[in-house]
Amino acid sequence: MADRTALGMIGLMLGMATIMVASVGAWVISDHLSGRLQLEDSMPISTVAASSVR
């Protein structure tokens, strides 16, 4: 038999991770829709790749 306490803690951790991912996704989408977050800048792809390597 599985330990009920351990299963409850695993469920709680997975639930909290789900809530965190959903809230970050909602935050990014709301900022993008309001215009505060610009995902499509005029930066070329080569600049994006070079800046992410640093």
N, C-alpha and C positions, 0 to 999 in steps of 0.2 A: 504494500500500500504506500502511496506517496504521502509525504508529509503535507498536511493542509496549510500549515503556517508558511512553509517554503513556497508552495504553489500560490498562496495569496500574495506573498511578497513579489514573486515573479510577475504575477498579473498586475500588481500595483506599478511596478517599474515599467512594464510594457504600456500600461495605460497612460502614465506620465509622459513617456516618450512620444506616444501618439498625440497627446494634447500639445506637447511642445512643437512637434513638426507641423501640426495644423495651425497653431498660432503664428509661427514664423512664416508659413505660407500665406496666411491671411494678411500679415503685416506687409510682406513683399508685394502682394497683389494690390493692396489698398494704396501703397506708396506709388506703385507703377501707374495705377489708374488716375490718381490725383495729380500726377505729373512731377512729383518730387523725386522719383527714381527714373533715370533715363537709361534704359537697357540698350537702345539702338543709337549710340553716339556715332559721330562721324570718324571714329578711330579705326584705322585700317586693321585688318586681321593680323598682319605681321607685327604691329605695335602691341597688340593685345598678347600675342604669344611671347614676345620678348619681355614684356613687363611682368608676366606671370612666372618667368623663370627665375627672376631675382630672388 
